[in-house]
């Protein structure tokens, strides 16, 4: 194991994870006004509604599947009676399904953002970097599922990637475990770590803004500013305006009287 391996699989992950935590704290304390998705729904809503739902639901399922596969060791699933073959088959095809949902939603959002000029003008450099890292992470992840496990002979990442990932949080890093994984798994892990480092400075921070306050917030009551009386006698009478009497020849002009009709000879 070389120094480059230690730098890539030990030092760099700790730098990314530290940036992930410290960056969120810094932005919450100094940049709360920009803690938003900067939504473009007012510019275009139809394709956004389709793409964002597919992307969000797929991403939540993908993250949940990764947490189960990376944090739960092989011995724990075998203790409940699930063989490694059964777990591997379930993980591959469920991961393929939710991964495709996430990729389709992401592609819809990318096409929408590039094809609609009004939406394209709202894209920042940080957005471009975020989309690039998401594309690399999703591309390598999908190829790990399809190329390595469906087309290829398969790889048990719970013996290589999972020990390396758990070792980072247990402060017992094991870079040699990740070195035993295929190159695609290493690229997938590194692109995900880079995405963690960029996360607090991008629009992805909205993932932590759950609207939990709506569950306990009081109802909003709407009342009329000036309620209208329901009985006809209680309604205000409309003011009547008398017509203007034309001035006689050679005499002064007659002024209109408001509220009472004019009488001849006055």
C-alpha positions as CSV (number, residue, x, y, z in Angstrom):
1,X,0.0,0.0,0.0
2,X,1.5,3.3,-1.1
3,X,1.3,6.8,0.3
4,X,-1.1,7.7,-2.6
5,X,-3.5,5.0,-1.4
6,X,-3.4,6.3,2.2
7,X,-4.0,9.9,0.8
8,X,-6.9,8.8,-1.4
9,X,-8.7,6.3,0.9
10,X,-7.9,7.7,4.4
11,X,-6.9,11.4,4.4
12,X,-9.2,12.6,1.6
13,X,-12.4,10.9,3.1
14,X,-11.7,12.4,6.5
15,X,-11.2,15.9,4.9
16,X,-14.5,15.5,3.0
17,X,-16.5,14.3,6.1
18,X,-15.1,17.1,8.2
19,X,-16.0,19.6,5.5
20,X,-19.5,18.1,5.4
21,X,-20.0,18.7,9.2
22,X,-18.2,22.0,9.6
23,X,-19.6,23.4,6.4
24,X,-23.2,22.8,7.5
25,X,-22.5,24.4,10.9
26,X,-20.9,27.4,9.3
27,X,-23.6,27.9,6.7
28,X,-26.3,27.6,9.3
29,X,-24.7,30.3,11.4
30,X,-23.6,32.7,8.7
31,X,-25.8,32.1,5.6
32,X,-29.3,31.1,6.7
33,X,-30.9,33.3,4.1
34,X,-29.4,31.2,1.3
35,X,-30.4,27.9,3.0
36,X,-32.9,27.2,0.2
37,X,-33.4,25.1,-2.9
38,X,-33.7,28.3,-5.0
39,X,-36.6,26.6,-6.7
40,X,-37.5,27.4,-10.3
41,X,-41.1,26.2,-10.1
42,X,-42.4,29.6,-11.1
43,X,-40.4,29.4,-14.3
44,X,-41.6,25.9,-15.2
45,X,-43.6,23.5,-13.2
46,X,-44.7,20.5,-15.3
47,X,-41.4,18.8,-15.9
48,X,-40.1,19.9,-12.5
49,X,-42.9,18.1,-10.7
50,X,-42.2,14.9,-12.6
51,X,-38.4,14.9,-12.4
52,X,-38.1,16.1,-8.8
53,X,-40.5,13.4,-7.5
54,X,-38.7,10.6,-9.3
55,X,-35.3,11.9,-8.2
56,X,-36.2,12.4,-4.6
57,X,-38.0,9.1,-4.1
58,X,-35.2,7.3,-5.9
59,X,-32.5,9.0,-3.9
60,X,-34.1,8.3,-0.5
61,X,-34.4,4.6,-1.4
62,X,-30.8,4.5,-2.7
63,X,-29.4,6.2,0.5
64,X,-31.4,3.8,2.7
65,X,-30.1,0.8,0.7
66,X,-26.5,2.1,1.0
67,X,-26.8,2.5,4.7
68,X,-28.1,-1.0,5.2
69,X,-25.4,-2.5,3.0
70,X,-22.5,-0.5,4.4
71,X,-23.3,-0.3,8.1
72,X,-24.9,-3.7,8.7
73,X,-22.2,-6.5,8.6
74,X,-22.7,-9.8,6.8
75,X,-22.8,-11.7,10.1
76,X,-25.9,-9.7,11.2
77,X,-28.0,-10.7,8.2
78,X,-26.9,-14.3,8.5
79,X,-27.9,-14.3,12.2
80,X,-31.5,-13.6,11.2
81,X,-31.5,-16.4,8.7
82,X,-30.8,-14.5,5.4
83,X,-28.1,-16.1,3.4
84,X,-25.5,-14.0,1.6
85,X,-26.8,-15.2,-1.8
86,X,-30.4,-14.1,-1.0
87,X,-29.2,-10.7,0.3
88,X,-27.0,-10.1,-2.7
89,X,-29.8,-11.0,-5.1
90,X,-32.2,-8.7,-3.3
91,X,-29.7,-5.9,-3.1
92,X,-28.8,-6.0,-6.8
93,X,-32.3,-6.0,-8.2
94,X,-33.8,-3.6,-5.7
95,X,-30.8,-1.3,-6.2
96,X,-31.2,-1.5,-10.0
97,X,-34.9,-0.5,-9.7
98,X,-34.5,2.5,-7.4
99,X,-31.3,3.5,-9.2
100,X,-33.1,3.7,-12.5
101,X,-35.9,5.8,-10.9
102,X,-33.3,8.2,-9.6
103,X,-31.4,8.4,-12.9
104,X,-34.6,9.0,-14.9
105,X,-35.6,11.8,-12.6
106,X,-32.1,13.3,-12.7
107,X,-32.0,13.3,-16.5
108,X,-35.4,15.0,-16.7
109,X,-34.2,17.7,-14.4
110,X,-30.9,18.2,-16.4
111,X,-32.8,18.3,-19.7
112,X,-35.3,20.8,-18.3
113,X,-32.5,23.0,-16.9
114,X,-30.6,23.1,-20.2
115,X,-33.5,23.3,-22.6
116,X,-35.5,26.0,-21.0
117,X,-33.6,29.4,-21.2
118,X,-35.3,30.9,-18.2
119,X,-34.3,28.0,-16.0
120,X,-30.8,27.8,-17.5
121,X,-30.0,31.3,-16.6
122,X,-30.6,30.5,-12.9
123,X,-27.9,27.8,-12.8
124,X,-24.7,28.7,-10.9
125,X,-21.2,27.2,-11.0
126,X,-21.9,25.3,-7.8
127,X,-24.9,23.8,-9.5
128,X,-22.8,22.6,-12.4
129,X,-20.2,21.0,-10.0
130,X,-23.0,19.4,-8.0
131,X,-24.6,17.9,-11.2
132,X,-21.2,16.7,-12.4
133,X,-20.5,14.8,-9.1
134,X,-24.0,13.4,-9.0
135,X,-23.6,12.2,-12.6
136,X,-20.3,10.5,-11.8
137,X,-21.6,8.9,-8.6
138,X,-24.8,7.7,-10.2
139,X,-23.0,6.4,-13.3
140,X,-20.4,4.5,-11.5
141,X,-23.0,3.1,-9.0
142,X,-25.3,1.9,-11.8
143,X,-22.4,0.3,-13.7
144,X,-21.3,-1.5,-10.4
145,X,-24.8,-3.0,-10.3
146,X,-25.2,-3.8,-14.0
147,X,-21.7,-4.4,-15.2
148,X,-20.2,-6.1,-12.2
149,X,-23.2,-8.0,-10.7
150,X,-25.6,-8.6,-13.5
151,X,-23.4,-8.9,-16.6
152,X,-20.2,-9.8,-14.8
153,X,-19.3,-12.4,-12.2
154,X,-20.4,-10.2,-9.3
155,X,-18.5,-8.6,-6.4
156,X,-19.4,-8.8,-2.7
157,X,-18.9,-5.2,-1.6
158,X,-19.7,-6.2,2.0
159,X,-16.2,-7.7,2.2
160,X,-14.4,-4.7,0.8
161,X,-16.2,-1.4,0.7
162,X,-18.3,-1.9,3.8
163,X,-15.3,-2.6,6.2
164,X,-13.5,0.4,4.8
165,X,-16.6,2.7,5.3
166,X,-17.3,1.5,8.8
167,X,-13.6,1.8,9.7
168,X,-13.7,5.5,8.9
169,X,-16.3,6.1,11.6
170,X,-14.7,3.7,14.1
171,X,-11.4,5.6,13.7
172,X,-9.8,2.3,12.4
173,X,-9.4,3.1,8.7
174,X,-8.8,0.1,6.5
175,X,-7.7,1.3,3.1
176,X,-6.4,-2.1,2.1
177,X,-10.0,-3.4,2.1
178,X,-11.1,-0.8,-0.5
179,X,-8.0,-1.6,-2.6
180,X,-9.4,-5.2,-3.0
181,X,-12.6,-3.8,-4.7
182,X,-12.8,-3.2,-8.5
183,X,-11.8,0.3,-9.8
184,X,-15.4,1.3,-10.4
185,X,-16.2,0.8,-6.7
186,X,-13.3,2.9,-5.7
187,X,-14.4,5.7,-8.1
188,X,-17.9,5.5,-6.8
189,X,-16.7,5.8,-3.2
190,X,-14.4,8.8,-4.0
191,X,-17.0,10.7,-6.0
192,X,-19.5,10.2,-3.2
193,X,-17.0,11.6,-0.7
194,X,-16.4,14.6,-3.0
195,X,-20.1,15.1,-3.1
196,X,-20.2,15.1,0.7
197,X,-17.6,17.9,0.8
198,X,-19.6,20.0,-1.7
199,X,-23.0,19.3,0.0
200,X,-23.1,22.2,2.6
201,X,-22.3,24.8,-0.1
202,X,-24.9,23.7,-2.6
203,X,-28.7,23.6,-2.8
204,X,-28.5,20.1,-1.4
205,X,-28.7,21.6,2.1
206,X,-32.5,21.7,1.8
207,X,-32.4,18.0,2.5
208,X,-32.1,18.9,6.2
209,X,-34.9,21.4,6.2
210,X,-37.8,19.2,7.0
211,X,-41.1,21.1,7.7
212,X,-41.7,19.5,11.0
213,X,-43.1,22.7,12.4
214,X,-46.2,22.2,10.3
215,X,-47.2,19.2,12.5
216,X,-47.6,21.3,15.6
217,X,-48.4,24.8,14.2
218,X,-51.8,26.3,14.9
219,X,-54.4,26.6,12.1
220,X,-54.5,29.7,10.1
221,X,-57.9,31.4,10.2
222,X,-59.1,33.6,7.4
223,X,-61.8,36.3,8.2
224,X,-63.3,39.0,6.1
225,X,-61.9,42.5,6.9
226,X,-65.5,44.0,6.9
227,X,-68.3,41.4,7.1
228,X,-71.3,42.2,4.9
229,X,-74.7,42.4,6.7
230,X,-77.0,39.6,5.7
231,X,-80.3,41.5,6.2
232,X,-81.4,44.0,3.5
233,X,-82.4,46.6,6.2
234,X,-78.9,46.6,7.7
235,X,-77.2,47.4,4.4
236,X,-76.0,50.9,3.9
237,X,-78.2,52.9,1.5
238,X,-76.5,54.0,-1.7
239,X,-76.0,57.7,-2.0
240,X,-78.1,59.3,-4.7
241,X,-76.6,62.0,-6.9
242,X,-79.0,64.6,-8.4
243,X,-78.5,65.4,-12.1
244,X,-76.9,68.7,-12.9
245,X,-79.4,71.5,-13.9
246,X,-78.1,73.4,-16.8
247,X,-77.5,77.1,-16.2
248,X,-80.1,79.6,-17.6
249,X,-79.0,82.1,-20.3
250,X,-77.3,85.0,-18.7
251,X,-77.6,83.6,-15.1
252,X,-75.2,81.7,-12.8
253,X,-74.7,78.0,-13.2
254,X,-76.8,75.8,-10.9
255,X,-74.8,73.6,-8.6
256,X,-75.9,70.0,-8.1
257,X,-77.3,68.9,-4.8
258,X,-76.1,65.6,-3.4
259,X,-78.6,63.4,-1.5
260,X,-81.8,65.5,-2.3
261,X,-83.4,66.2,-5.6
262,X,-83.4,69.7,-7.0
263,X,-86.7,71.7,-6.8
264,X,-87.8,74.1,-9.5
265,X,-88.2,77.8,-8.4
266,X,-85.7,77.6,-5.6
